Amino acid sequence: MNIVDILSGQLQACLKELYQLEADASSLQIQKTKKEFEGDLTLVVFPFVKAARKKPADVADEIGRWMLAHTPEINRYNVIQGFLNMSISPAYWLECLEAVGADPDFGLKKADGHSPLVMVEYSSPNTNKPLHLGHVRNNLLGFSLSRILEANGNKVVKTNIVNDRGIHICKSMLAWKKWFDGATPESSGKKGDHLVGDCYVAFDKHYKAEVKSLLPADYDSLDEKAQEEAKAKAEAASPLMAEAHAMLRAWEAGDKEVRDLWKMMNGWVYAGFDETYRALGVGFDKIYYESNTYLLGKDKVLEGLEKGLFFRKEDGSVWADLTENGLDQKVLLRSDGTSVYMTQDIGTANVRFQEYPIDKMIYVVGNEQNYHFKVLSILLDRLGFAWGKDLVHFSYGMVELPEGKMKSREGTVVDADDLMDEMVQTASDISKELGKLDDLSAEEQRKVSEMIGLGGLKYFILKVDPRKNMLFNPKESIDFNGNTGSFIQYTHARICSVLRKAKEQGLAMDMPQTAVGLNEKEVALIQHLSKFAAVVKQAGQEYSPSVIANYTYELVKQYNQFYHDCSILKEEDEALRALRLVLSRNVGKVVRLAMSLLGIQVPDKM
């Protein structure tokens, strides 16, 4: 329990005994004492003056005397008008520091037989293109959130639904047949997902050219409405798009040639995805494929139709009426009986519910799908899924570049593989320029550059509130000063260097047995360390890795100030030197634990 929680409990008991006042913890205003006054934490007593029927200063003094007599964590107090300034005993801070070191998993809870099972869905790529920067944010958020939920004592299943069917897949397949002369990843020297992505871009290029050729000769002279009508007519007449739709129908009919081509090209993509996931350091416990689940949703919808949960229109289409929920009507089956995305998600949910005893389902999907998941929650609840009503849409903002938005069809996306390679190379160049890698072997330099490059990428993305849109600038993400992963990683390496030197010199690195006074920076560091468990809990409640990221930045910022102002290895007082080494070791430990929750490695040397 941290010091604020301890004081809150004691203050509630104090107010009840002195003034018969039942005070909720949220009503207690406990804040850090201002620098110009003595003390660590301050209680604002004005809310209790009316019940006490005394002057503010007298109430503060009365509470202070009670707290001093009943709370061993407090060793003195002072009163400034209606403010009670409490000084925390050094013994308490030393106990906190010892507690951090005693538990190898400090601040983290472990799941047990009674822990809820949370399923987290993230990534959800299409098999017509490689993963890009938007997928990077999705994967990093989903993977980090999964680790944070596990650290809060949940059982977690990390899952991925691969969108491996549909017209977009057929576009790539048709383009490969027409213009790629039987190219394979081996013959082209390209990763499979990149090759298939090239096919998708080629289709769009030829399709646009075809549509342009079908426009009337006087298109440019038409008004805006006429142009829209002419373009729609040209698109409807496109032989290329008609071929793609014919291929989709053949796939749905089980045509062997089409299915074989589909399996081959998807196989290329899966191999490429796996390589990207490994490089990014993310993974899954279970992967679902839309091609296996899209028809199952249709059965659930028809079952709901029989129960009167949905209705059928004259054209044969099936709809859900959501007007009582403040929404509109939503189509679930088209007039030709084919499924929509909503129906497919119902089918996938049904499979998951049968396979796992899910207590909570979290979908990590961008905020452009807010409406979709609001509807999905209502429909799953109607269909009887226990967790449907409370499903969580982890809605995150989009990633943009200084140059603007990305477009897959036009081939202007930032490829995830290229981005990671660029980050590692940039990390290597900057580190060598600053002399950070001078004492490392070639292999150590490679590993550290990879840690810094990928750590910079991950931290830059995860430190931002996930609900916000963000601008990603690779050049800003690798900086050994400021709120960056590189700064945190360098601090960890600095701590490891201090501990190595202490070991080489045979210095004591255990908690001192004699009394040791603590200065302001040491107290602040220990206090910040002791908050780690509460920060992990907050990150889990808010579904926000940024809470962990920014806590860690504040921790290393405080450590660097301590390192600058306080002698460690050259401190002559043996007990104080040992204490500062223990403090350094525990800061390094919490940095490792925190960064691990973000999926980021920290180097021992740099």
Buried (B, 14 or more C-beta within 10 A) or exposed (E): EBBBEBBBBBBBBBBEEBBEBEBEEEBBEBEEBEEEEEBBBBBBBEBBBEBBEBEBBBBBBBBBEBBBEEBEBBBEBBBBEBBBBBBBBBEBBBBBBEEBBEEEEBBBBEBEEEBBBBBBBBBBBBBBBBBBBBBBBBBBBBBBBBBBBBBBBBBBBBBBBBBBBBEBBBBBBBBBBBBBEEBBBEEBEBBBBBBBBBBBBBBBBBBBEBBEEBBEEEBEEBEEEEBEEBBEEBBEEBEBBEBBBEBBEBBEEEBEEBBEBBEEBBEBBBEBBEBBBEBBBBBBEBBBBBBBBBBBBBEBBBBBBEEEBBEEEEEEBBBBEBEEBEBEEBBBBBEEEBBBBBBBBBBBBBBBBEEBEBBBBBBBBBBEBEEBBBBBBBBBBBBEBEBBEEBBBBBBBBBBBEEEEBEBBEBBBBBBBBBBEBBBEBBBEBBEEEEBBEEBEEEBBBBBBBBBBBBBBBBBBBBBBBBEEBEBEBEEBBBBEEBBBBBBBBBBBBBBEBBEEBEEEEBBBEBBEEEBEBEEBBBBBBBBBBBBBBBBBBBBEBBBBBBBBBBBBBBBBBBBEBBEEBEBBEBEBEBBBBBBBBBBBBBBBBBBBBBBBBBBBBBBBB
